[in-house]
Amino acid sequence: MNIIVNDEQITFDGQTISDLTKQLNLPEAGVAIAIDSVIISREQWASYQLNEGSNLLIIKAACGG
């Protein structure tokens, strides 16, 4: 299916947010994900089903100043 991640369309082979984090090789910590401007708690990632055209914003924490 095609979804939008940080304003870029990608082809996604899985079903859940957890599947997406694996596909994108995201770190275990320091990541927040919002769908349609609503933050999804990490506890929901394994069960939250993505749909064709889902629009996600992924934010990664960064060190520095």
N, C-alpha and C positions, 0 to 999 in steps of 0.2 A: 504494500500500500504506500501511497505518498503522503507524507506529513510535512509540516513546516517547522523547522527548528532554527530559532534565532534569525528569522526572516529568510531562510534558505530552504527550498524544497528538497527533501531527501527521500529515497526509497527505503522503507522500513520492512524488515522481514519478520519481526516478532508481533507481539500483541500487547504487552504491558510496558509500563514505564521502566520496570527492572530490565526487561529485554532490551529496551532502547539504551539504557546506561551501559549494558554489556556491549552492544553493537558499537557504541561511540567510545568505548574504553574510558568511561568517566571514572574518576577516583571515588573511593568509598565514602570519603568525608569532604566537607567543604563545597557541596553542590546543592543548589536549590532549583526546583523545577516548577514552573507555573504553566497552566494550560488556560488559555483564554483569560489571562490576567488573574488567575486564582492559583495561589501556592498550593501544591499538593504535598501533604506530609509524607515523609519517608516511609512511614508505616503503611501507607496506601500504595506504594509503588508496585509491589508484587501483584496486587489485584486490580489496579486501575487500568482498564482497557482503553487503548488508543483506537481511534477511528480514522478512516480515510479523511484527509484534510485537517487533522488535529493541528492546532497551532501552539507550539511550545516555546517557552523562553527558558533557557538554561543559564544559570548564573554560577560561576565558579569563584570561590574565594581566592584572593591573591595576597601574597606577602609583599611588603615593601612600603615605601612611603613617598 
